[in-house]
Amino acid sequence: MSKYLAYPQIIFKDRGLLMAALADLGYTQVEDGQDLPLYGYRGDRRPETAGLVVRREHIGSASNDLGFVRSADGYFPIISDYDQRTLLEGRFLPRLRVAYAEHVVETVRKRLRASVRRTVEGSVVKLKVRY
Amino acid sequence: MPDIDFTIDTSTGELQMHVRGIAGPACDEITRLVKQLAGEPSREEATAEYRLRPRVHSRTEARVQPKRN
């Protein structure tokens, strides 16, 4: 049985940007509520709850529900150790953070009515917002 | 010309921001907006230039990282 791991140090402050980042990774079906139950891959209800949930049927047959717990600082992920290892080849959380960060920059750009120039150097994406 | 340099480390998802050429209060507004969206940075730094009056280049640096428990 896979256990859930919580990452309270990884905070997604804005719900809308988090939903957009999840959609970028292909997760468009997200339940939004309060203390939503999480289910494991066998359909077993887990003790953990979350405010945003991607149900396992939208992830993979062996996956467990993926949740985001609402806290005072924003949302933090709660993910099973199995999905942490396998989802997007074990890079789910970094890729979600990258997608989220891109939305932060785009929101700033729009708010300032600015232009952006994008360059990539190795594993680093540089975005220069000019206005 | 004022600009904001963002860097995203795709291996970790870490976001960093540098604001350049923007006087103190305006720089604060941008920093506040980014904090609203990205959360509190693990490190935030204002250079000496930041404290100068408008018309003089200013710079602040903020690094947004996962919070430490």
N, CA and C atoms of all chains as a GROMACS GRO file, in nm:
protein
  600
    1MET      N    1   0.085  -0.119   0.000
    1MET     CA    2   0.000   0.000   0.000
    1MET      C    3   0.088   0.125   0.000
    2SER      N    4   0.051   0.216  -0.084
    2SER     CA    5   0.128   0.339  -0.098
    2SER      C    6   0.086   0.438   0.010
    3LYS      N    7   0.180   0.506   0.066
    3LYS     CA    8   0.144   0.605   0.168
    3LYS      C    9   0.152   0.745   0.110
    4TYR      N   10   0.078   0.836   0.170
    4TYR     CA   11   0.079   0.973   0.124
    4TYR      C   12   0.193   1.050   0.188
    5LEU      N   13   0.253   1.135   0.108
    5LEU     CA   14   0.357   1.224   0.156
    5LEU      C   15   0.308   1.367   0.140
    6ALA      N   16   0.322   1.447   0.243
    6ALA     CA   17   0.280   1.588   0.236
    6ALA      C   18   0.404   1.676   0.220
    7TYR      N   19   0.392   1.781   0.141
    7TYR     CA   20   0.504   1.872   0.116
    7TYR      C   21   0.466   2.014   0.155
    8PRO      N   22   0.454   2.042   0.286
    8PRO     CA   23   0.411   2.177   0.327
    8PRO      C   24   0.511   2.286   0.292
    9GLN      N   25   0.634   2.248   0.254
    9GLN     CA   26   0.733   2.350   0.216
    9GLN      C   27   0.716   2.396   0.072
   10ILE      N   28   0.636   2.320  -0.007
   10ILE     CA   29   0.610   2.360  -0.146
   10ILE      C   30   0.471   2.424  -0.149
   11ILE      N   31   0.471   2.555  -0.159
   11ILE     CA   32   0.344   2.628  -0.149
   11ILE      C   33   0.306   2.687  -0.285
   12PHE      N   34   0.182   2.664  -0.322
   12PHE     CA   35   0.125   2.730  -0.439
   12PHE      C   36   0.024   2.832  -0.385
   13LYS      N   37   0.064   2.956  -0.392
   13LYS     CA   38  -0.011   3.060  -0.321
   13LYS      C   39  -0.149   3.085  -0.383
   14ASP      N   40  -0.154   3.085  -0.514
   14ASP     CA   41  -0.276   3.128  -0.582
   14ASP      C   42  -0.350   3.008  -0.642
   15ARG      N   43  -0.475   2.993  -0.603
   15ARG     CA   44  -0.553   2.878  -0.649
   15ARG      C   45  -0.569   2.876  -0.801
   16GLY      N   46  -0.600   2.992  -0.859
   16GLY     CA   47  -0.621   3.000  -1.003
   16GLY      C   48  -0.496   2.961  -1.081
   17LEU      N   49  -0.381   3.009  -1.035
   17LEU     CA   50  -0.256   2.977  -1.105
   17LEU      C   51  -0.222   2.829  -1.086
   18LEU      N   52  -0.256   2.774  -0.970
   18LEU     CA   53  -0.231   2.632  -0.949
   18LEU      C   54  -0.318   2.548  -1.044
   19MET      N   55  -0.444   2.587  -1.059
   19MET     CA   56  -0.532   2.514  -1.150
   19MET      C   57  -0.478   2.524  -1.294
   20ALA      N   58  -0.431   2.643  -1.330
   20ALA     CA   59  -0.377   2.663  -1.466
   20ALA      C   60  -0.251   2.578  -1.486
   21ALA      N   61  -0.168   2.571  -1.383
   21ALA     CA   62  -0.045   2.491  -1.394
   21ALA      C   63  -0.078   2.342  -1.406
   22LEU      N   64  -0.177   2.298  -1.329
   22LEU     CA   65  -0.220   2.157  -1.340
   22LEU      C   66  -0.274   2.130  -1.481
   23ALA      N   67  -0.350   2.224  -1.535
   23ALA     CA   68  -0.404   2.207  -1.670
   23ALA      C   69  -0.290   2.197  -1.772
   24ASP      N   70  -0.184   2.276  -1.751
   24ASP     CA   71  -0.068   2.269  -1.842
   24ASP      C   72  -0.008   2.129  -1.846
   25LEU      N   73  -0.016   2.060  -1.732
   25LEU     CA   74   0.041   1.925  -1.725
   25LEU      C   75  -0.061   1.819  -1.768
   26GLY      N   76  -0.180   1.864  -1.806
   26GLY     CA   77  -0.282   1.771  -1.856
   26GLY      C   78  -0.387   1.733  -1.755
   27TYR      N   79  -0.383   1.794  -1.638
   27TYR     CA   80  -0.482   1.760  -1.534
   27TYR      C   81  -0.587   1.870  -1.529
   28THR      N   82  -0.690   1.853  -1.607
   28THR     CA   83  -0.793   1.957  -1.619
   28THR      C   84  -0.914   1.928  -1.530
   29GLN      N   85  -0.926   1.805  -1.483
   29GLN     CA   86  -1.039   1.768  -1.397
   29GLN      C   87  -0.993   1.776  -1.252
   30VAL      N   88  -1.029   1.884  -1.186
   30VAL     CA   89  -0.985   1.906  -1.048
   30VAL      C   90  -1.108   1.933  -0.962
   31GLU      N   91  -1.122   1.856  -0.856
   31GLU     CA   92  -1.232   1.881  -0.762
   31GLU      C   93  -1.189   1.989  -0.663
   32ASP      N   94  -1.280   2.080  -0.639
   32ASP     CA   95  -1.251   2.192  -0.550
   32ASP      C   96  -1.352   2.189  -0.436
   33GLY      N   97  -1.306   2.184  -0.314
   33GLY     CA   98  -1.400   2.179  -0.202
   33GLY      C   99  -1.327   2.193  -0.070
   34GLN      N  100  -1.388   2.138   0.031
   34GLN     CA  101  -1.327   2.148   0.164
   34GLN      C  102  -1.319   2.008   0.224
   35ASP      N  103  -1.204   1.974   0.273
   35ASP     CA  104  -1.185   1.842   0.336
   35ASP      C  105  -1.235   1.730   0.246
   36LEU      N  106  -1.196   1.735   0.122
   36LEU     CA  107  -1.236   1.630   0.027
   36LEU      C  108  -1.160   1.502   0.060
   37PRO      N  109  -1.227   1.388   0.062
   37PRO     CA  110  -1.156   1.262   0.092
   37PRO      C  111  -1.063   1.222  -0.021
   38LEU      N  112  -0.957   1.154   0.016
   38LEU     CA  113  -0.863   1.100  -0.083
   38LEU      C  114  -0.876   0.948  -0.085
   39TYR      N  115  -0.869   0.891  -0.206
   39TYR     CA  116  -0.882   0.747  -0.221
   39TYR      C  117  -0.756   0.689  -0.285
   40GLY      N  118  -0.720   0.572  -0.237
   40GLY     CA  119  -0.606   0.502  -0.291
   40GLY      C  120  -0.643   0.426  -0.418
   41TYR      N  121  -0.547   0.361  -0.480
   41TYR     CA  122  -0.569   0.299  -0.611
   41TYR      C  123  -0.669   0.183  -0.605
   42ARG      N  124  -0.691   0.128  -0.487
   42ARG     CA  125  -0.790   0.020  -0.473
   42ARG      C  126  -0.929   0.074  -0.436
   43GLY      N  127  -0.939   0.205  -0.431
   43GLY     CA  128  -1.067   0.266  -0.393
   43GLY      C  129  -1.082   0.279  -0.243
   44ASP      N  130  -0.976   0.252  -0.171
   44ASP     CA  131  -0.981   0.262  -0.025
   44ASP      C  132  -0.969   0.408   0.018
   45ARG      N  133  -1.057   0.447   0.106
   45ARG     CA  134  -1.052   0.585   0.155
   45ARG      C  135  -0.937   0.603   0.252
   46ARG      N  136  -0.862   0.708   0.229
   46ARG     CA  137  -0.746   0.735   0.313
   46ARG      C  138  -0.781   0.839   0.419
   47PRO      N  139  -0.705   0.842   0.527
   47PRO     CA  140  -0.738   0.938   0.635
   47PRO      C  141  -0.714   1.083   0.595
   48GLU      N  142  -0.629   1.104   0.494
   48GLU     CA  143  -0.597   1.241   0.454
   48GLU      C  144  -0.711   1.306   0.376
   49THR      N  145  -0.722   1.437   0.384
   49THR     CA  146  -0.819   1.512   0.305
   49THR      C  147  -0.747   1.630   0.238
   50ALA      N  148  -0.814   1.690   0.142
   50ALA     CA  149  -0.751   1.801   0.070
   50ALA      C  150  -0.858   1.898   0.020
   51GLY      N  151  -0.814   2.016  -0.022
   51GLY     CA  152  -0.904   2.118  -0.074
   51GLY      C  153  -0.919   2.111  -0.224
   52LEU      N  154  -0.815   2.064  -0.292
   52LEU     CA  155  -0.819   2.040  -0.436
   52LEU      C  156  -0.774   1.896  -0.459
   53VAL      N  157  -0.846   1.826  -0.543
   53VAL     CA  158  -0.812   1.685  -0.566
   53VAL      C  159  -0.820   1.652  -0.715
   54VAL      N  160  -0.715   1.586  -0.765
   54VAL     CA  161  -0.719   1.523  -0.897
   54VAL      C  162  -0.744   1.375  -0.870
   55ARG      N  163  -0.857   1.326  -0.916
   55ARG     CA  164  -0.892   1.186  -0.889
   55ARG      C  165  -0.803   1.091  -0.968
   56ARG      N  166  -0.783   0.974  -0.911
   56ARG     CA  167  -0.688   0.879  -0.967
   56ARG      C  168  -0.726   0.835  -1.108
   57GLU      N  169  -0.857   0.835  -1.141
   57GLU     CA  170  -0.896   0.793  -1.276
   57GLU      C  171  -0.846   0.890  -1.382
   58HIS      N  172  -0.810   1.012  -1.342
   58HIS     CA  173  -0.756   1.109  -1.437
   58HIS      C  174  -0.603   1.106  -1.438
   59ILE      N  175  -0.545   1.017  -1.358
   59ILE     CA  176  -0.399   1.013  -1.349
   59ILE      C  177  -0.346   0.883  -1.410
   60GLY      N  178  -0.389   0.771  -1.356
   60GLY     CA  179  -0.343   0.642  -1.406
   60GLY      C  180  -0.405   0.530  -1.326
   61SER      N  181  -0.413   0.412  -1.384
   61SER     CA  182  -0.487   0.302  -1.321
   61SER      C  183  -0.425   0.260  -1.187
   62ALA      N  184  -0.294   0.275  -1.174
   62ALA     CA  185  -0.229   0.234  -1.049
   62ALA      C  186  -0.207   0.353  -0.955
   63SER      N  187  -0.257   0.468  -0.996
   63SER     CA  188  -0.232   0.589  -0.917
   63SER      C  189  -0.333   0.605  -0.804
   64ASN      N  190  -0.299   0.691  -0.714
   64ASN     CA  191  -0.385   0.730  -0.603
   64ASN      C  192  -0.430   0.874  -0.627
   65ASP      N  193  -0.535   0.916  -0.558
   65ASP     CA  194  -0.576   1.055  -0.573
   65ASP      C  195  -0.460   1.147  -0.536
   66LEU      N  196  -0.458   1.260  -0.605
   66LEU     CA  197  -0.355   1.361  -0.580
   66LEU      C  198  -0.424   1.482  -0.518
   67GLY      N  199  -0.373   1.530  -0.406
   67GLY     CA  200  -0.442   1.638  -0.338
   67GLY      C  201  -0.355   1.760  -0.313
   68PHE      N  202  -0.423   1.870  -0.286
   68PHE     CA  203  -0.357   1.993  -0.243
   68PHE      C  204  -0.431   2.043  -0.120
   69VAL      N  205  -0.357   2.057  -0.013
   69VAL     CA  206  -0.416   2.096   0.114
   69VAL      C  207  -0.411   2.248   0.127
   70ARG      N  208  -0.524   2.307   0.159
   70ARG     CA  209  -0.529   2.453   0.176
   70ARG      C  210  -0.471   2.488   0.312
   71SER      N  211  -0.378   2.583   0.314
   71SER     CA  212  -0.321   2.630   0.440
   71SER      C  213  -0.326   2.782   0.440
   72ALA      N  214  -0.280   2.842   0.548
   72ALA     CA  215  -0.282   2.989   0.557
   72ALA      C  216  -0.194   3.051   0.450
   73ASP      N  217  -0.090   2.980   0.406
   73ASP     CA  218   0.004   3.036   0.308
   73ASP      C  219  -0.032   3.003   0.164
   74GLY      N  220  -0.124   2.912   0.144
   74GLY     CA  221  -0.156   2.868   0.008
   74GLY      C  222  -0.187   2.719   0.008
   75TYR      N  223  -0.160   2.653  -0.103
   75TYR     CA  224  -0.187   2.510  -0.115
   75TYR      C  225  -0.056   2.433  -0.118
   76PHE      N  226  -0.051   2.324  -0.046
   76PHE     CA  227   0.067   2.237  -0.057
   76PHE      C  228   0.024   2.098  -0.101
   77PRO      N  229   0.112   2.030  -0.176
   77PRO     CA  230   0.072   1.902  -0.233
   77PRO      C  231   0.077   1.787  -0.133
   78ILE      N  232  -0.013   1.693  -0.156
   78ILE     CA  233  -0.010   1.567  -0.083
   78ILE      C  234  -0.024   1.459  -0.189
   79ILE      N  235   0.078   1.376  -0.196
   79ILE     CA  236   0.091   1.284  -0.309
   79ILE      C  237   0.143   1.151  -0.257
   80SER      N  238   0.096   1.043  -0.314
   80SER     CA  239   0.142   0.912  -0.266
   80SER      C  240   0.288   0.891  -0.306
   81ASP      N  241   0.357   0.809  -0.231
   81ASP     CA  242   0.497   0.784  -0.265
   81ASP      C  243   0.509   0.716  -0.401
   82TYR      N  244   0.409   0.633  -0.436
   82TYR     CA  245   0.411   0.570  -0.568
   82TYR      C  246   0.404   0.675  -0.679
   83ASP      N  247   0.308   0.767  -0.668
   83ASP     CA  248   0.293   0.869  -0.772
   83ASP      C  249   0.411   0.966  -0.772
   84GLN      N  250   0.462   0.991  -0.656
   84GLN     CA  251   0.581   1.077  -0.649
   84GLN      C  252   0.696   1.017  -0.730
   85ARG      N  253   0.708   0.885  -0.726
   85ARG     CA  254   0.816   0.818  -0.800
   85ARG      C  255   0.786   0.806  -0.948
   86THR      N  256   0.658   0.791  -0.984
   86THR     CA  257   0.625   0.752  -1.123
   86THR      C  258   0.562   0.863  -1.208
   87LEU      N  259   0.492   0.955  -1.145
   87LEU     CA  260   0.418   1.054  -1.223
   87LEU      C  261   0.516   1.145  -1.298
   88LEU      N  262   0.495   1.157  -1.429
   88LEU     CA  263   0.585   1.236  -1.515
   88LEU      C  264   0.731   1.196  -1.490
   89GLU      N  265   0.750   1.067  -1.485
   89GLU     CA  266   0.884   1.009  -1.463
   89GLU      C  267   0.948   1.061  -1.335
   90GLY      N  268   0.866   1.077  -1.233
   90GLY     CA  269   0.918   1.120  -1.103
   90GLY      C  270   0.942   1.270  -1.094
   91ARG      N  271   0.898   1.344  -1.196
   91ARG     CA  272   0.926   1.488  -1.198
   91ARG      C  273   0.798   1.571  -1.188
   92PHE      N  274   0.695   1.511  -1.132
   92PHE     CA  275   0.568   1.583  -1.125
   92PHE      C  276   0.581   1.716  -1.049
   93LEU      N  277   0.636   1.711  -0.929
   93LEU     CA  278   0.639   1.834  -0.848
   93LEU      C  279   0.729   1.942  -0.910
   94PRO      N  280   0.851   1.910  -0.955
   94PRO     CA  281   0.929   2.017  -1.020
   94PRO      C  282   0.859   2.073  -1.144
   95ARG      N  283   0.796   1.987  -1.222
   95ARG     CA  284   0.730   2.037  -1.342
   95ARG      C  285   0.607   2.122  -1.308
   96LEU      N  286   0.539   2.084  -1.203
   96LEU     CA  287   0.425   2.166  -1.160
   96LEU      C  288   0.474   2.302  -1.111
   97ARG      N  289   0.583   2.302  -1.039
   97ARG     CA  290   0.638   2.429  -0.990
   97ARG      C  291   0.684   2.518  -1.106
   98VAL      N  292   0.743   2.457  -1.208
   98VAL     CA  293   0.786   2.534  -1.325
   98VAL      C  294   0.664   2.594  -1.395
   99ALA      N  295   0.561   2.512  -1.416
   99ALA     CA  296   0.439   2.560  -1.482
   99ALA      C  297   0.376   2.673  -1.401
  100TYR      N  298   0.376   2.656  -1.270
  100TYR     CA  299   0.320   2.760  -1.182
  100TYR      C  300   0.401   2.890  -1.194
  101ALA      N  301   0.532   2.875  -1.189
  101ALA     CA  302   0.620   2.994  -1.198
  101ALA      C  303   0.598   3.066  -1.331
  102GLU      N  304   0.579   2.991  -1.438
  102GLU     CA  305   0.555   3.055  -1.569
  102GLU      C  306   0.425   3.136  -1.564
  103HIS      N  307   0.326   3.086  -1.495
  103HIS     CA  308   0.201   3.161  -1.482
  103HIS      C  309   0.218   3.284  -1.394
  104VAL      N  310   0.303   3.276  -1.294
  104VAL     CA  311   0.332   3.395  -1.213
  104VAL      C  312   0.389   3.504  -1.302
  105VAL      N  313   0.488   3.467  -1.383
  105VAL     CA  314   0.553   3.566  -1.470
  105VAL      C  315   0.452   3.623  -1.570
  106GLU      N  316   0.372   3.537  -1.628
  106GLU     CA  317   0.274   3.583  -1.728
  106GLU      C  318   0.171   3.677  -1.664
  107THR      N  319   0.133   3.649  -1.542
  107THR     CA  320   0.038   3.736  -1.473
  107THR      C  321   0.100   3.873  -1.447
  108VAL      N  322   0.226   3.875  -1.405
  108VAL     CA  323   0.296   4.002  -1.384
  108VAL      C  324   0.307   4.078  -1.516
  109ARG      N  325   0.343   4.007  -1.621
  109ARG     CA  326   0.357   4.071  -1.753
  109ARG      C  327   0.226   4.137  -1.795
  110LYS      N  328   0.116   4.065  -1.780
  110LYS     CA  329  -0.014   4.120  -1.820
  110LYS      C  330  -0.050   4.240  -1.734
  111ARG      N  331  -0.027   4.228  -1.604
  111ARG     CA  332  -0.062   4.337  -1.511
  111ARG      C  333   0.014   4.465  -1.545
  112LEU      N  334   0.138   4.450  -1.589
  112LEU     CA  335   0.221   4.566  -1.622
  112LEU      C  336   0.210   4.605  -1.768
  113ARG      N  337   0.133   4.529  -1.845
  113ARG     CA  338   0.123   4.549  -1.991
  113ARG      C  339   0.263   4.555  -2.051
  114ALA      N  340   0.342   4.460  -2.014
  114ALA     CA  341   0.483   4.458  -2.052
  114ALA      C  342   0.507   4.354  -2.161
  115SER      N  343   0.629   4.357  -2.212
  115SER     CA  344   0.670   4.253  -2.307
  115SER      C  345   0.764   4.158  -2.232
  116VAL      N  346   0.782   4.042  -2.288
  116VAL     CA  347   0.871   3.945  -2.223
  116VAL      C  348   0.963   3.884  -2.328
  117ARG      N  349   1.088   3.867  -2.288
  117ARG     CA  350   1.184   3.800  -2.375
  117ARG      C  351   1.232   3.675  -2.302
  118ARG      N  352   1.225   3.564  -2.372
  118ARG     CA  353   1.254   3.436  -2.309
  118ARG      C  354   1.381   3.375  -2.367
  119THR      N  355   1.469   3.332  -2.280
  119THR     CA  356   1.588   3.258  -2.324
  119THR      C  357   1.604   3.136  -2.233
  120VAL      N  358   1.671   3.037  -2.286
  120VAL     CA  359   1.695   2.915  -2.207
  120VAL      C  360   1.844   2.890  -2.204
  121GLU      N  361   1.897   2.872  -2.085
  121GLU     CA  362   2.039   2.838  -2.068
  121GLU      C  363   2.047   2.712  -1.985
  122GLY      N  364   2.071   2.602  -2.051
  122GLY     CA  365   2.075   2.475  -1.979
  122GLY      C  366   1.940   2.444  -1.918
  123SER      N  367   1.940   2.426  -1.788
  123SER     CA  368   1.813   2.394  -1.721
  123SER      C  369   1.744   2.518  -1.666
  124VAL      N  370   1.796   2.635  -1.702
  124VAL     CA  371   1.740   2.760  -1.648
  124VAL      C  372   1.667   2.837  -1.757
  125VAL      N  373   1.543   2.874  -1.728
  125VAL     CA  374   1.465   2.959  -1.817
  125VAL      C  375   1.474   3.100  -1.766
  126LYS      N  376   1.514   3.193  -1.855
  126LYS     CA  377   1.523   3.334  -1.815
  126LYS      C  378   1.415   3.413  -1.888
  127LEU      N  379   1.340   3.489  -1.810
  127LEU     CA  380   1.231   3.569  -1.866
  127LEU      C  381   1.252   3.714  -1.826
  128LYS      N  382   1.278   3.797  -1.925
  128LYS     CA  383   1.298   3.938  -1.897
  128LYS      C  384   1.170   4.014  -1.931
  129VAL      N  385   1.107   4.068  -1.827
  129VAL     CA  386   0.982   4.144  -1.845
  129VAL      C  387   1.020   4.292  -1.851
  130ARG      N  388   0.985   4.358  -1.960
  130ARG     CA  389   1.025   4.498  -1.980
  130ARG      C  390   0.902   4.583  -2.007
  131TYR      N  391   0.897   4.698  -1.944
  131TYR     CA  392   0.782   4.786  -1.966
  131TYR      C  393   0.820   4.933  -1.958
  132MET      N  394   1.567   5.154  -1.915
  132MET     CA  395   1.428   5.104  -1.916
  132MET      C  396   1.411   5.002  -1.804
  133PRO      N  397   1.305   5.016  -1.723
  133PRO     CA  398   1.289   4.921  -1.612
  133PRO      C  399   1.259   4.780  -1.662
  134ASP      N  400   1.314   4.686  -1.594
  134ASP     CA  401   1.280   4.548  -1.630
  134ASP      C  402   1.289   4.458  -1.507
  135ILE      N  403   1.225   4.345  -1.522
  135ILE     CA  404   1.222   4.246  -1.415
  135ILE      C  405   1.277   4.117  -1.474
  136ASP      N  406   1.380   4.066  -1.413
  136ASP     CA  407   1.440   3.942  -1.460
  136ASP      C  408   1.392   3.827  -1.372
  137PHE      N  409   1.325   3.732  -1.435
  137PHE     CA  410   1.284   3.611  -1.366
  137PHE      C  411   1.372   3.496  -1.416
  138THR      N  412   1.410   3.410  -1.325
  138THR     CA  413   1.476   3.286  -1.367
  138THR      C  414   1.401   3.169  -1.302
  139ILE      N  415   1.380   3.067  -1.382
  139ILE     CA  416   1.314   2.946  -1.332
  139ILE      C  417   1.410   2.830  -1.352
  140ASP      N  418   1.446   2.767  -1.245
  140ASP     CA  419   1.531   2.647  -1.253
  140ASP      C  420   1.439   2.528  -1.279
  141THR      N  421   1.446   2.473  -1.400
  141THR     CA  422   1.352   2.366  -1.436
  141THR      C  423   1.382   2.234  -1.364
  142SER      N  424   1.500   2.223  -1.305
  142SER     CA  425   1.530   2.098  -1.233
  142SER      C  426   1.461   2.095  -1.096
  143THR      N  427   1.435   2.215  -1.042
  143THR     CA  428   1.372   2.220  -0.910
  143THR      C  429   1.238   2.296  -0.911
  144GLY      N  430   1.220   2.382  -1.010
  144GLY     CA  431   1.101   2.468  -1.014
  144GLY      C  432   1.121   2.598  -0.938
  145GLU      N  433   1.242   2.622  -0.889
  145GLU     CA  434   1.267   2.743  -0.810
  145GLU      C  435   1.258   2.868  -0.897
  146LEU      N  436   1.192   2.969  -0.844
  146LEU     CA  437   1.174   3.096  -0.914
  146LEU      C  438   1.255   3.205  -0.843
  147GLN      N  439   1.331   3.281  -0.921
  147GLN     CA  440   1.401   3.397  -0.866
  147GLN      C  441   1.360   3.520  -0.944
  148MET      N  442   1.366   3.634  -0.877
  148MET     CA  443   1.328   3.759  -0.943
  148MET      C  444   1.427   3.868  -0.907
  149HIS      N  445   1.466   3.947  -1.007
  149HIS     CA  446   1.546   4.066  -0.985
  149HIS      C  447   1.474   4.183  -1.050
  150VAL      N  448   1.455   4.289  -0.975
  150VAL     CA  449   1.392   4.409  -1.030
  150VAL      C  450   1.502   4.512  -1.051
  151ARG      N  451   1.507   4.568  -1.172
  151ARG     CA  452   1.614   4.663  -1.204
  151ARG      C  453   1.556   4.790  -1.262
  152GLY      N  454   1.618   4.902  -1.225
  152GLY     CA  455   1.582   5.030  -1.287
  152GLY      C  456   1.448   5.084  -1.243
  153ILE      N  457   1.403   5.044  -1.127
  153ILE     CA  458   1.273   5.092  -1.078
  153ILE      C  459   1.294   5.147  -0.938
  154ALA      N  460   1.244   5.269  -0.914
  154ALA     CA  461   1.264   5.335  -0.784
  154ALA      C  462   1.187   5.262  -0.674
  155GLY      N  463   1.230   5.284  -0.549
  155GLY     CA  464   1.182   5.211  -0.431
  155GLY      C  465   1.035   5.174  -0.425
  156PRO      N  466   0.942   5.275  -0.418
  156PRO     CA  467   0.801   5.240  -0.399
  156PRO      C  468   0.744   5.158  -0.514
  157ALA      N  469   0.780   5.193  -0.637
  157ALA     CA  470   0.731   5.117  -0.753
  157ALA      C  471   0.785   4.975  -0.749
  158CYS      N  472   0.909   4.964  -0.704
  158CYS     CA  473   0.970   4.831  -0.691
  158CYS      C  474   0.894   4.749  -0.585
  159ASP      N  475   0.855   4.817  -0.478
  159ASP     CA  476   0.779   4.749  -0.373
  159ASP      C  477   0.648   4.694  -0.427
  160GLU      N  478   0.583   4.773  -0.514
  160GLU     CA  479   0.455   4.728  -0.569
  160GLU      C  480   0.471   4.600  -0.650
  161ILE      N  481   0.577   4.595  -0.728
  161ILE     CA  482   0.601   4.475  -0.809
  161ILE      C  483   0.633   4.356  -0.718
  162THR      N  484   0.716   4.382  -0.618
  162THR     CA  485   0.750   4.275  -0.525
  162THR      C  486   0.626   4.223  -0.453
  163ARG      N  487   0.536   4.318  -0.416
  163ARG     CA  488   0.413   4.279  -0.348
  163ARG      C  489   0.326   4.191  -0.439
  164LEU      N  490   0.318   4.230  -0.566
  164LEU     CA  491   0.239   4.151  -0.661
  164LEU      C  492   0.295   4.009  -0.674
  165VAL      N  493   0.426   4.000  -0.685
  165VAL     CA  494   0.487   3.867  -0.700
  165VAL      C  495   0.466   3.784  -0.574
  166LYS      N  496   0.473   3.849  -0.458
  166LYS     CA  497   0.449   3.775  -0.334
  166LYS      C  498   0.305   3.726  -0.325
  167GLN      N  499   0.212   3.808  -0.376
  167GLN     CA  500   0.071   3.766  -0.378
  167GLN      C  501   0.054   3.638  -0.458
  168LEU      N  502   0.132   3.626  -0.564
  168LEU     CA  503   0.116   3.513  -0.655
  168LEU      C  504   0.204   3.395  -0.617
  169ALA      N  505   0.325   3.425  -0.573
  169ALA     CA  506   0.424   3.318  -0.551
  169ALA      C  507   0.449   3.287  -0.404
  170GLY      N  508   0.397   3.372  -0.315
  170GLY     CA  509   0.421   3.348  -0.173
  170GLY      C  510   0.543   3.422  -0.123
  171GLU      N  511   0.568   3.409   0.004
  171GLU     CA  512   0.680   3.478   0.067
  171GLU      C  513   0.812   3.416   0.024
  172PRO      N  514   0.908   3.497  -0.013
  172PRO     CA  515   1.037   3.441  -0.054
  172PRO      C  516   1.116   3.391   0.066
  173SER      N  517   1.205   3.299   0.040
  173SER     CA  518   1.292   3.253   0.148
  173SER      C  519   1.401   3.355   0.174
  174ARG      N  520   1.427   3.438   0.073
  174ARG     CA  521   1.529   3.542   0.089
  174ARG      C  522   1.487   3.665   0.009
  175GLU      N  523   1.503   3.781   0.068
  175GLU     CA  524   1.470   3.905   0.000
  175GLU      C  525   1.576   4.007   0.035
  176GLU      N  526   1.622   4.079  -0.065
  176GLU     CA  527   1.737   4.165  -0.043
  176GLU      C  528   1.717   4.296  -0.119
  177ALA      N  529   1.735   4.407  -0.052
  177ALA     CA  530   1.733   4.537  -0.119
  177ALA      C  531   1.874   4.592  -0.121
  178THR      N  532   1.920   4.634  -0.237
  178THR     CA  533   2.055   4.687  -0.246
  178THR      C  534   2.056   4.833  -0.203
  179ALA      N  535   2.175   4.892  -0.192
  179ALA     CA  536   2.186   5.033  -0.156
  179ALA      C  537   2.113   5.119  -0.257
  180GLU      N  538   2.116   5.080  -0.383
  180GLU     CA  539   2.049   5.157  -0.488
  180GLU      C  540   1.899   5.169  -0.462
  181TYR      N  541   1.844   5.066  -0.404
  181TYR     CA  542   1.700   5.064  -0.379
  181TYR      C  543   1.656   5.184  -0.296
  182ARG      N  544   1.742   5.230  -0.205
  182ARG     CA  545   1.705   5.336  -0.111
  182ARG      C  546   1.720   5.476  -0.172
  183LEU      N  547   1.777   5.484  -0.290
  183LEU     CA  548   1.797   5.614  -0.353
  183LEU      C  549   1.666   5.668  -0.407
  184ARG      N  550   1.665   5.796  -0.436
  184ARG     CA  551   1.545   5.862  -0.487
  184ARG      C  552   1.515   5.815  -0.629
  185PRO      N  553   1.392   5.834  -0.675
  185PRO     CA  554   1.360   5.807  -0.814
  185PRO      C  555   1.454   5.881  -0.909
  186ARG      N  556   1.463   5.834  -1.028
  186ARG     CA  557   1.552   5.879  -1.135
  186ARG      C  558   1.690   5.817  -1.120
  187VAL      N  559   1.716   5.755  -1.007
  187VAL     CA  560   1.841   5.685  -0.991
  187VAL      C  561   1.810   5.536  -0.997
  188HIS      N  562   1.888   5.461  -1.069
  188HIS     CA  563   1.859   5.319  -1.085
  188HIS      C  564   1.853   5.249  -0.949
  189SER      N  565   1.757   5.167  -0.933
  189SER     CA  566   1.744   5.092  -0.810
  189SER      C  567   1.731   4.945  -0.844
  190ARG      N  568   1.753   4.865  -0.746
  190ARG     CA  569   1.744   4.722  -0.772
  190ARG      C  570   1.706   4.652  -0.643
  191THR      N  571   1.619   4.559  -0.653
  191THR     CA  572   1.594   4.472  -0.539
  191THR      C  573   1.600   4.330  -0.589
  192GLU      N  574   1.623   4.242  -0.502
  192GLU     CA  575   1.638   4.103  -0.540
  192GLU      C  576   1.554   4.018  -0.447
  193ALA      N  577   1.476   3.934  -0.504
  193ALA     CA  578   1.398   3.843  -0.422
  193ALA      C  579   1.414   3.703  -0.475
  194ARG      N  580   1.424   3.610  -0.390
  194ARG     CA  581   1.434   3.471  -0.432
  194ARG      C  582   1.316   3.397  -0.371
  195VAL      N  583   1.241   3.333  -0.454
  195VAL     CA  584   1.125   3.259  -0.407
  195VAL      C  585   1.163   3.112  -0.403
  196GLN      N  586   1.164   3.059  -0.286
  196GLN     CA  587   1.203   2.920  -0.267
  196GLN      C  588   1.102   2.852  -0.175
  197PRO      N  589   1.104   2.722  -0.170
  197PRO     CA  590   1.019   2.657  -0.073
  197PRO      C  591   1.049   2.706   0.067
  198LYS      N  592   0.944   2.722   0.146
  198LYS     CA  593   0.965   2.764   0.284
  198LYS      C  594   1.030   2.652   0.363
  199ARG      N  595   1.114   2.689   0.452
  199ARG     CA  596   1.174   2.590   0.542
  199ARG      C  597   1.083   2.572   0.662
  200ASN      N  598   1.071   2.449   0.707
  200ASN     CA  599   0.991   2.425   0.827
  200ASN      C  600   1.071   2.464   0.951
   0.00000   0.00000   0.00000
